[in-house]
């Protein structure tokens, strides 16, 4: 193929007797693998490279069509950029650490971690898959942390093979040699190295502070992982009393936290309570004296308008505690139960006895005790009234979060630093969001941060913090002076490795060291995917070359729901470490909705397994459905769209076979069973052919502009619309001339006219193969192999440019093809209404149209007449604009004024 001089050369192969899409996936996938079609070569400079920060899917058992949807969008971009001449860096990763993997392993094998147990090298799990049934914790077999991690690694390896098989079948143009794992040695080294540098710069710090805690998973939870859900409860109207016994009532949904009360708080503008600010009251049951204070976060229209601040019932309590410097009176343990020892701030003997009755109980059981005691004491006004309140949950959890004070690691993200917050807002303004309206979600999130990023987790399968602590003489850990390894030792596991200057015998003994047992939040690793895939800060020359060629990256594709987590955290890490954005563009996909327009999710049970539609309709068809959806907008799972996609792929095969079959016997030079052809734009001489090329030039330009703007669906719409017009109108109009078939009067078309049709057909189908290649990779590769044997893959071919088709059009208007198509449509309508065969000759006909339509139809009259089998008089009558308006007909309308049919052809027996 040579577009430099506008001549497109074709090496034609023998055409199949029958075409279809079945079998194409296996055929071409094997060829792509063998030829390294999608391999990143890294032999060019940064400007010639297009690098993609591909989302690493969470390896947790199964994908659903939502993954197919968003990954297809990315693949369209990758294929387009490759055809534009870029060396495309398109890796795949597997997000195989963190809570989702642990939950899957617990259920799949029926096990749970007990850190007190020793490693058992011969351990065999009780199950090998539990058919999706959730194994209760009490029924899970306890095993050591190391045994559990081994099972995590085993299961994720199995899952990843299934995931890769699906991605390959879908036709993703991934360079599989660039695959990485978020728990692998290299990602662990990157994550630990980045953390140590954050620590050295003061961006990472540890702190004993109240934090959100999931009592089920026994781990801290970050702000970005919260999910607010409606939760049923009861309002309890409770009396606090002044020294003289006068009551002041609050309303609370959590009476079990009465013992943790530090104060009562009302809004400073609330006239009901202004007179009480600075006074003190006694808490019911426990008789603890607490002050009445003012704070603007108190809601005047919520409950009684005055609330008790307990440490800690919710995030507002934390805010009040910080702002008003209140005492800490925590009574909830990490397991979600009330502490065993009665707090020393409760001095009243009766109050201490009441507290003892709640010690060790769940919050639910403790609430029942406290409510019963409040009834007995007369401190509760009336009975509890039902309510529903919005409560924070861990996004993967089933129980409301508690707020527990614990030592955790934090990373600065602008939540406590106004200067950093402003810098990250500016980074968001530098980033190209597609669609642009997603930018506001980023900005709203950053503006709304109220604390730094909690990055430590009390789990097992993840990247360890590369830290130890000296053990003081009294046996306690000296958390203020962490011991860190040198970067050349990374990655390390502090529970196995020892710090410099120590040996294993000094572990957990006075004067020795102890390991940091927490692991990093999974996002703390995933936020570094640009640095991981580009081999940031690796010492070898190959890694240095890769980083130089690919970073900062070009594209981050992802879901809109993780702007606050993955996108923002990645921007934060690159800003802190690399002083730049991690990529130039971010594309945000919408969600997949089921036929009832509900979001598909595993929890709702309305997920479609992606293998099913691919097996039924083919990968190209499923890709078509996905690619037809615009970025940022939700799309319905639509089998009808997939059927259209399959029909489009089959039509491309049939149309190309038809066009390539014409003239092989008399025009092309045969070499063995193959043939060659040269499609020179200067050979396009007929008005209709030139009009088809003019429209093609316009389509190429529009599709290119849309794809450059990351509007893949708009480009597909433009390409597909003209493809059907090309097939349904143009091919039908010119096929007789292309064959050299004489007209009804026995007059054969000139050799020049025949060549013009054949050239336009060749140029058109060659262009459509390339234009549709990002969307229908299998069907386009098949037709490309028919017309360009030995020239490589269509996916390495050059994206079409308008110039050859502009040259072929030589100033023609694309509207000529539209008018000609409408004329043939009217000729067919005559026969359809008469209920005769389309082969029935028309003895005479008169068509009416606007003057420009008459001129256009006249220019293509020979092709129109032959396509409609007009054998006699063919008149064209121009309508004035006033006539069209009077008849309420569009200006582009063609109508039949008169017609006469001949005898229908006699069917041969």
N, C-alpha and C positions, 0 to 999 in steps of 0.2 A: 504494500500500500504506500503510495507516494503522494502526499498532499502538498509537498513543496511546490510542485509544478501543476497541482490540481488534478493530475491524472491518477486514478486509483486502479492499480493493477490487481487482478485476481487470479489465483491458481485454483481452479475449480476441481472438486473431487466428485467421484460418482455419487449420485443422489440416492438416498434410501427409497425402497419401494413404498414404504409406509412410514409416516412420521408420527411421533408422540413423545410425551414428556417422561413416560415411565422408563426407568433405567438410566436416565441421563445423570442422575446424582452420583451413582456409584462409578459410572464411566469417567466422568470428568474430575471427580474428586481424586481418583487414582492418578490421573494425568497431572493434576496440579501438584500433588505431593511429589511425584517423580521428577517433575521439571522445576520444582521450587518456585512456582509462579508468584507466590506472595512473600518470598523471602526478602527481608531487609538487608541490603547489601552494604550500607555504611561506607560507601566509597566517594561520597560527595559532601560538599560543605553544607552548613546549617540552612542556608537559604533554599537549597534544593531538597531538603528533608521535610516531611510532614509527620509529626509524631503525635500519637494518640494515647492518652492516659485511660486505658480501657478499664471500666469497672470490674473489679474481681468479684464474681458472684459468691455469696455465702454458700459454702458447701454444707448443706443441711438436709440432704436426702433427695430433693426433687426441684426441678425448675417448673415454672408455669408460663403460659403464653405471654405474660407481661414481660418476661425476660426476652423472649423472641421479638417482641414488639420493639423494645428500646435498643437491643443489640443490632437489629436490622437497620435502624436509623443510622447507627454508627458505621455499619459496614457499607452503606450507600456512600457515605462521605469518604471512607477509606478507598473504595474502588474508584470513585470519581477523581480523587486527588492523584491516585496512581496513574490513571489515564491522562491526567494533566501533566504528567512528567515527573512528579515527585517520587523520591525514594521514601515509601511509606513505612514508618515504624509503628507496627500495630501488634502489640503483645497481648497475651492473655494471662490473667492472674486468678488465683483461687484464694478466697478469703476463708481460710480454714482454721482460724483460731477464735477463741471467745465463747460466749455463752451459748449461741445457737448450736455450735458443734458439741459442747458438753451435754446439752439437753438431749440431742439426738443420740449420743453415745450411751447416756444413762438409759434411755428407752430401748435402744436397739439391743444392747447387751444385758440390761437389767442389773446395772452396777452403780455404785456411788463411791465417792472418795472418803476415806478415813485417813487423815494425815498421820495418825499414830501407828498405822500398820506398816510393816516392813515390805519390801519388794519381793514378789514371788515370781521367779523366772518361769515357772511352769504353770502359771495361772491360766485357766480356761474359763471364759465367761459362761454364765448359765444359759444365755440365749445367743442366737445368731439371727437377730431380726425378730420383732414381736408384732409384725403386721400392723404397725402404726398404733398399737395399744400403749397407753401410758402406764408404765410400771410405777406404782406408788413407792415413795421413799422407804417405807418400812419393809417393802418386799425386795428392795434392791440389795445386792450382795456388796458389802463394804470391801474396798480394795485400796492398795497404796496409791499415792499420787503418781508414782512412776508407772505402775501398771495401767492406771487410768489414761495417762498421756499416750502410752503405747497403743491402747485401743482407739484413742482419738486419731492417731496417725494412720492406723490400719483402715478405719472406716472412711476417713476423708480420701485416702488413696483410691478406694473402691468407688466412691461417689464421683471423684474427679474424672475417672475414666468414662463414666456414663455421661457426665456433662460435656466432655470433649467430643464424644461421639455425636451428641445432639448438635453442638455448634458446627461440627464438620458437615453434618447432613444439611443443616440450614444454609451452608455455603458461606460461612463467615471467612473472609480473606485474611485470617490471622496468620502471623508468622509463629508457628508453634515452637520454634526453637527459642523463642523469647519468653516462654512461660515461666511464671514465678508463683511462689506460695507465701502467704503472709506469715507462716510459721517456720519457713525454711531458714537455713543458716544465713544466707545473704540478707533477707529482709530483717532477721533478728539483729544482724550486725548494724544495718542502717538505722533501725529504730533505737538501738542502745547507744550508738554513736551520736545520733541527734539529741537524745535525752541528756547525755553527758555534756554536750556543748550547751544545751539549754541551761543545765545546772551551773555550769561554769560562768555563764553570763548572768545568772540570777533570774532567768526566766522560768525555771522550774523550782518549786519549793515545797516543803512538807509542812503540815499544820494540823494541830488538833483543833477540830472545828465541827460544828453541827453539819451534818450532810444527809442527803436522802439515802435511804437504806432499804433494800428489798429483803424482807425477812425470809422469803422462800429460797432465794438464791444466795442469801448471806453475802451480799456484796453491795458496795456503794454504787450510786447511780448518778450520772452527770445530768446537768440541766438539759442538754440536747436530747437525752434519751427519755425525757418525760412524756407521758401521754395523759391528758386530762380526760377523765371519764366520769359520767354521772354515777353516783353511788348512793344507795338508799341509807337513810339514817333517821335519827329522831332529835328534835330540839328539846332540851331540858331547861326549864326556867328555874334558876337556882339563886338563892339569896346569900350574898356576902353581907356581913353586918358590921356596923360601926361599933365603937366602944359601948354605946348605950343600948345596943341591940337593934337599932333601926336598920332595916334591910335595904340593900340596893341590888337589884336583880340583873343578872346576865343570862344570856341564852347560849347554850353550847351543845354541840353534837358529840363532844368527847369528855363526859364527866369523869372518866377514869383517869384523866390527867390533873384532877384537882390538886393532888399532892405535889405536882410540879409547878403550881401557879407561882408567878413572881410578881404580878401586878394586875390591875384592871386598867384598861386603856380606852379612851374615847377621843373623838375628833376635837381638836382645839376650838372649832367653830360651833360645836354642839352646845346650844344654850342650856340644854337639860343637865349637863354635867360640868359646866364651867366652874360652878361654886364648889365642886368636890375636888378639883385638881389640887394635889399636894396633901390631901388627907389620906388616912389609912383605914383599912377595914380588915376583918378577920375572915379567912376562908372557912367555908362550912366543913364540918367533920374534923378537919385537921387543926383548926384554930391558929393558922399561920398568919401573921400580920403582913399585909401587902399594901403598897401605895396605889393611889389612883392617879394616872398620868395621862398626858395628852400626846397624841401623835397623828399627823395628817393621813396616815394610811388606814386609820380606823374609819369604817363605813357607817355613816349615820343612819342609813336606811336598812341596815342588815341586822336582823334580830332586835335586841334591845338598844342597839346603837353603842353599847359599851361591851367590851369583851375581856375575857381573862387571857393573859399572856402566859402560856406554859412553855417550858423548855423541854421538848419542842413539839407542838401539835401540827404546825404547818409552816410554810416558808415565810408567812407574815410574822409569825412568832420570832423567827430568826432575825428578820429585819428589825423588829422592835427591840429585841435583845441586844443587837449591835448598836443601834442608834441611841438607845436609852441607857446602855451600859448596865444591863440588868444581871442579877446573879444567875448562875447555871444550876438548875435543879432537875437533872435528867433522871427519869425513872424507867425508861424503856431500854431494854437490852437489845443486842444485835439479833437475838432470836425472836424478837417481837413480844417478849414476856416482861412482866413487871420485875424489877430488881428484887433480889431475895432479902437484902438487908434494909431495915427501916432507915430512911435518911435522917441525918442529925438535925436538919432544920425543923423537923416535926418534934416538938418538945411536949406537947399535950399528951398525957398518958392514954386517954381514950382514942385520940387520933392515931397514936402509935399502934394501938390494938387493931384499929380498923385497917391501917395499912398492912399489918401482918397478915390479915385475911386475904389481901390481894397479892401478896408476894409470890412470885413465880408463876402467876396465872397469865393466860393470854389477855390481850386488851379486851376481847369480847367478854370473857369471864369476869375480869376485873370491873368492867362497866356494870355488869349485873349486880355485883356486890355493892358498888358505890351508889347506884340508883336506889337499891333497897334501903341502904343506910340513910340516904337523903329523905326518903319517904318517912322513915322512923323519926328522924330528927325534926321534921317539919320544915326543912330548908328547901324543899322542892315545891314550887307552886303549880298545882295541877299535875296532870299526867304528861308524859312525853308525847309530843306531836310529830307525826311522820313528816319527813322532808326528803328531798333529793339534793345532793350537793355535788359540785364538781371536785373531784379528788385526784391527786397525782398518783399515777401508776408508772412502774417501769414498763416501757413499751412492749416487753416480752413477758411481763409478769401478770399474775392473777389476783394479787392482794394489794390493797393500798400501801403506799410507801410510808415508812416511819422516818423520823429525823433523829439520827443517833450521832452522838459525839464520838469521833474516832480520829486516829492519825491517818492522813491521806496525803498523796502527792497531787500537786496542782501545776498547771502550765498557764502562763499568762496569755490571755486572749482578748484583753480589752474590757473585761468585765469589771475590773477594779482600777483600771488605769485609763483615764480620759484621753491621754495623748495617744496611747496605743489604739484605743477604740477609734479615734479620728483617723489614724493612719490606715486601719483596716477598712473603714468606710471608703477612704480614697482608693484603696486597692480595688474595691468593688466597682468603683466608677471607671477604673481602667479596664476592667474585664468586659469583653463582649458577650453579653447574654443573648441566647437565642431560645425562645423569643425574649425581646428586651423587657417585657413587663415582669419577668421573673426577678429582675434586679431589685425590685422593691421588697421582695421576700428576704433577700440577703440583708438589705439595709435595715429592715425592721428587726431582724434577728440580732444584728450587731448592736443596734441602738438599745435593744431590750435586755442585753446581758446584765445580770446582777451579781455575777461572781466569776472567778477564773475557772478554767476547764479542769475538772476533776479527772485525772488520768489513771488513778490506781484502782485495781479491782482485787477483791479477795476471792479469786478463783484459782484454777489450776492449769488450764490449757491456754497458754498465751506467752507473750514475750516477757521474760523476767526483767525486773529492774536490776541493772548491773551494779548492785550496791551491797556493802556489808556495813556493820556498825561495831565500834569497839564495845566490849562488855566491861562495865565498870566493876569495881571491887565488890559492890553489893549484889552483883549478878544482873543488874538492869542494863538495857542497851542505851548507849550514848547516841541518840538520834541527831544531836546537833553537829556531830562530826562524822558524816558518812565516809566510808572508805570506797574509793573508785578505782577501777582497773585502767590500764593504759589502753588506748584504742586498738593497738595491734593484738591484744588478747581477745577481742570481741569475735563472736558472741560468747557470753559466759552465762552460766546458771549459778547464782550465788549459793544455792542450796547444795551444790556439788563442788564447784570450784572454790578456791580459797584466795584471799587477798594477798598482795605482795607483802613479804615479811612475816607471814604466818604459815602454819601447817595445819593439817586436818585435826590434830589432837587438841588444838586451841579453839575448836568450834564450840560455841555456847558455854564457855567457862569463863569465870572472872579473869580479866587480863587478856582474854582472847577476843574473839569476834563472833558475831551472829549475822545470819543472812537476812536480807530483805525478802520476805516471803510473798509479798504482793506481786501481781503481774500488771502489765500495762493494759489499759482499756484497748479493745480491738481497734477503735478509731485512732488510737495513738500510733498504731502501725499503718492502718489504711490511709491516714492523713499524709503519709510519706510515699504513696505510690509513685509520684513523679520522680522522687529521688531513688526509689528502689529500682524501677525499670530502666532508668538512665544510668545506673551505677555511679551515683554521686559519691564523691570522696573515696573511691576505691583506688588503690595505689598502682595497679597494673596499667600498662599502656593501652590495652584494648578497651578497658573501662573508661579511661580518660578520653579516648577518641569517641566512644559512644556518648558520653555525657556532653562533650563539646558539640556533637552533631544533633542532639535531640532535646537539650534543655536550655531555656524554658520550653515546655512542650506547646503544641499548637491547640490541642483540643481536649477538653474534659467532657465526655458525655455521661449523663447520669439522670436519675429520677428526681422529680421536683420535690419529693418528700424528704430528701436528705440534703437539701441546701444548707440547713442549719448544722448538720453533722459533718458529712464528708466534704462538701464544697468549702464551707467556711473553715473547717479545721485544716484543710490542705492549704488554703490561702494563708492562714495564720502561721503554719509551719514554714512555708516558703518565705514569708515576710521576715520571720525571725532569723531563719538560717541563711537564705540566699538573697535577701533584700530585694525581692522582685515577686511578680506574680508567677505561679507555677505553670500557667498556660495562658494563651491569648484569648481563647474562645471557650464557652461552656454551653452545651446544648442540653436542654431539659425536656425529657419526655413526660407525657401525661400518664394516666393510669388506664388499665383495661377494665372495662365494665362488662358485666354479664348481660344477657339479652334483656334482663329487667332493669338495666342501667344502674346496677349496684357494683361497687368496686370489687374486683376479684381479689380474694385473699384466702389463704389456707384455713384461717380460723373460721371463715364463713362457709367453707365447704363448697364454694362455687368455682373452684379453679379447674381449668382445662389443662390436661397434660399435653405439652406441645408436640410430643411424638405423634399423637392421634391425627391432628390436621395435616401434618407433614406427610404421614403415611397415606392419608386419604386423598389429598389434593396435590401434593408435591411441594417441595421447598419453595420453588418460584412463586407458587400461588399464595403461600403463607406470607412470603416476603412482600408480595404485592399488597396484600391487605395491610400489613404493618406500615409499609412505606407510603400508603395513601393517606395516613394520618399526619396531621400537622404537629410540630413540636409544641409542647406545653399544654396540649389539649387532650382530654380523655377521649378514648375511642371504644366503641362497642365491639365485642367479639362477634365477628360477622362472617358466617360461613358463605353467605351470598357473595361477599367481596372476594373470598378465596376462589369461588367458582369463576368469577370474572377474571381473576388473575390467571387461573389455569387456562381459560379460553384465550386470553391474550398470548400466553406462551405458545399454545398450539397454533394460533393464527400466525404468529411470527414464523414458526417452522413451515407451515403450509405456504404462506405468501412468499417466503424466500425460496422454497423449493420450486414453486411455480416460476418465479422470475429467473432463477438460474437455469431452469430447464429450457427456456425459450432460446432458440438459436444455436444450441450446442452443435447441431448437425451441420449447419451451413456457414457459421461465422467464426467460431473459435478454433484455435489451433490445438489439435489433440496431441497429447504426450502420453502414450499408453492409454490408460482408462481415464486420465484426467484431461483437463482443458484449461486454457488460459484466456483471460479477457482483459481488456483495458477500457476503462470507462472514463473518457475524456470529456470534460464539461463543454468543450467547443463543439462536440458532436450533438449537443442538445439544441435542436433548431426549430422544433414545432411549438406553437404558442402554448398548447396545453402542457407539454413537457416542461417548458420554461416556467409556467405558472406553478407547477408542482415543486420545482426547484426553488422558486422564490419563497414559497411557503416553508420549505425545509430550511432555508437560510434563516428565516424569521424564528422558526422553532428552535434551531440550534442556539441562536443568540439568546432567546428567552430562557431556555432550559439552563444554559450556562450561567446566566445572570442569577437565576433562582438558586442554583447549587452553590454559587459563590457566596450567596447570602444565607446559606444553610437552610434553604426552604426546599427540602427534597420532595415534599408532596406537591408543591406547586410545579416543580420541574416535571414530575411524573405526569401530572394532569395535562400539561402542555404537550409532552411527547406522545402520550397515549391518545389524546384527542386527534392529533394529526395522523398518527399511525392508522387509526380506524378509517379516517377520511381517505388516506392514501390507498388502503386496501379496498374499501367499499366503493369509492368513487374513481380514483385515478386508475387503479389496475383494471377495473371493469371497463373503463372508457378506452384504454389503450391496448388491451390485450390482443384484439384482432390485428391492429396495426403492428404490434410487436411481433406477432407470428408471421406477418406479411400476408394475411388473409385478404383476398379480393373482396370488395364491397358487393352489395346486392346487384350492381350492374356489371360485375365482373372485372372491375378496375382494381388492380393491385396497387398498394402504396409504394412510393418510391423507396429506393434503397436508403436514401438519406433520412426519410421519415421513419423507416423501420429502425435504423441505427439510433435515431433520436429517442425513440420510445425505450429501446433496450438499454441505452445508456442511462436514461433517467431512472429506470427501474433498478439498475445496478447501483447507481449512486444512492438512491433512496434506501434500498434494503441494507446496503453497507452502513449507511448512517444510522438506521434504526437499530442495527445490531449493537453499535457502539453506544447509542443514546440509552438503550434499555439495559445495557450490560450491568450497571450498578444495581439494578432492581431484579432482573431475571438472569442471574449469572449462568445457570445451566442451559437454558434454551438459547441464549445468545452465544454461548461458547460452541454449541452444536452447529448453529447456522454459520458461524464464523469459520468453522472447520470445513464447511462445504465450499466457501468462496475464497478462503485464504489459506489453503493447505500449505503447511511448512513455514508459515510466517509467524508462528507463535500464537499465544493466547489473545483473545479479544481484550482480556483484562490487563494486558500490557500494551495494547494498541493505543494510538493517540486519540484523545477525545476529539470529536469532530469540531471543526471551525467553520464559520459561515462562508469563507471565501470561495471554495469550489462551487458552492451552490449559487452564490451571487453571480459568479462567472457564467454558470450554466443558465441562469435566469435571464441574463442580459436585459435587465430592466423590466421584465414582465411583472404583472401584478398577481399576487396569490389569489385574488378574488375571482380570477378567470376560472380556476378550478372549482370554486364554490358554485358559481353560476352554472358551469357545465354539469356538476353533480345534481343540481336542482332540476335541470332540464331532463336528464336521464330519469330522475325520480318521477317526473310527470309523465314521461313516455311509458314507464312501467305501470304507473297508476291507471293509464288508459286500459291496459290489458287486464290488470287486476280487477278493475270494476266491471269489465266485460266478461270476466271469469274465463279467459282464454290463456293459452300457453304463452310464456314470455318469448317464445320463438316465432310467434305470429307476426307477420309483417304489417307495418303501418303504411297504408297506401298514400295518405296525405295527413298533414298535421299543421296546425298553426299554434305557436306559443306566444304568450304575451309576457312582457317583463319591462322593468324600467329601462331607459335607453342604454345605460352602462351594461345592463344584463344582456340586452340584445346584441351589443357590440361584442361582449365576451363570448356569448353562445355562438355567434357567427364565426368567431375566430377558431372555435373548436368544432365547427358544425360536422365535419367529416367523421370525427371520432364519436360524436354524440349520435349521429344518424346510424352509424354501424353498431354502436352499443344498443340502440333502441330498435334496430332492424327497420328503419324508415327507408322505404324503397321508392317512394314517390315524392310529391311536392312537400317541401319543408319551409314554412313561412315563419318569420319572426316579426312580431308587432310590438312597437314601443308604446308603453303607457306613459302618459304624462304624470307628473307628481300629484296633480290634483285628482286624477282618477284613482290612484292608489289610495290617497287619503280618503276619498269618498267611499271607497269599498272597504275601508279599514284594514287594508292589507299592508304588510311590511314592504319596505322599498326593495327588499331582496327577493320578493316572491316571484315565482314563475308559475304561470297558469296555462291551461289548455283552452284555446278559443274554439278550435274545431279539430275533428280527427275522423279518419276513416280506416277501418281495419281490413286486412285481407283475410284469406282463408287460413285457419290454423293448420299447422303442419300435420300430416298424417303420421300417426304413430306406427313405427315398424314393428311387425310381429316377431 
